Structures are given as structure tokens and as C-alpha cells.
Amino acid sequence: TNLKSFILFLGYTWIGSALALMIFGCNYFFCNKESCEFTGVLVQLVRIMTVICVASILFTSSMLMNVTYGLMTGIGTIDRLKKKATNTT
């Protein structure tokens, strides 16, 4: 059940980050009214949130690929690193 919870956590984190990026993008590209423009400090906050969203999407995508690879092959990351370390010495 721990692996299932971890996969769900990664999926929900990825979906949340993608949704936040879509909201920021829609507001930035499709909003033409003065009431929905970012001004002053909000511009900086949106930039920071965009960087955080992109970083979390990249991280969770990497972790999802690791978990998927581990499930498909039965070999975890630590096992792969141990095997790599013993082959190089």
C-alpha cells in the first residue's frame, strides 16, 4: 500500500502542478481585461510559482518514470546503483 500511496501522491502532485501552469498560462495569454492583469508584486509571485511548478513537474515526471521502471523490471534504483558500482570496480 505504500507504493500505491506514493504513486498516487506523485500523480496528484503532477496534476496539480500542470493545472497551476495551465491557469497561469490562460491568464497570461488569454486575459485582455485590466482587472486580471498581474501588477507589481504579483508578477514576481507568478514567476516564482511558474518556476516551482515547472521544477515539480520535472521532478515528479522523473520519479514516476523511476517507479514505472522499477515495477516493470522488478529492479529498484538502489539495486541498479549497486549493480553499476560492482561492474565498474
Stockholm file with secondary structure:
# STOCKHOLM 1.0

chainA/1-89         TNLKSFILFLGYTWIGSALALMIFGCNYFFCNKESCEFTGVLVQLVRIMTVICVASILFTSSMLMNVTYGLMTGIGTIDRLKKKATNTT
#=GR chainA/1-89 SS CHHHHHHHHHHHHHHHHHHHHHHHHHHHHHCCSGGGCCCTHHHHHHHHHHHHHHHHHHHHHHHHHHHHHHHHHSCCHHHHHHHHHHHHC
#=GC SS_cons        CHHHHHHHHHHHHHHHHHHHHHHHHHHHHHCCSGGGCCCTHHHHHHHHHHHHHHHHHHHHHHHHHHHHHHHHHSCCHHHHHHHHHHHHC
//
